[in-house]
Amino acid sequence: IDVFRARFAEMLRRYPDRSPELLAMRVPGALSYGFIFEAEHYADGIVGVQDALEAQGFELQARKNSWSSSKNRCVYTMWHDPLGELPFEVQFHTSASLEAQHLARSSANRINDPGIAPEEAASLRSDLASTWAALPVPPGNDEIGDYRRYGSAAPRR
């Protein structure tokens, strides 16, 4: 809910001429789904889910492969539902990347709490960085390129 509120507030600030109701329906990630695949089925699983969503009429708007990032490793996709006019997010994880994401979210409040000792916050940040760095990259992941519906020539896989 905190992420939604922050994103909604930013959209209200950026688009003061648009109705809050319209903007609330457009908050990125407000409607989000996640798929978890074993590492050996990760790349093929993503393709299978994308194909199934497209067969149902949903339109891929963007894909970000963040496995080369130092944190929050997964593949994010944004979709458009032409019937309901709602955007939605689909994240693709391995069990390990989902566990790391949960650890990151639960640690964020403690890390940002002004009441904890700086040494403890630094230790939490270090533990989190080690967790992300230790995640094995799923085989075939390098074939999943970033994509933007408008302005991208990246491969669809």
Helices and strands as residue ranges (DSSP letters): H 2-14, H 20-25, E 32-36, G 39-41, H 42-55, E 59-65, E 75-81, E 86-93, H 95-112, H 118-134, G 141-143, E 147-148
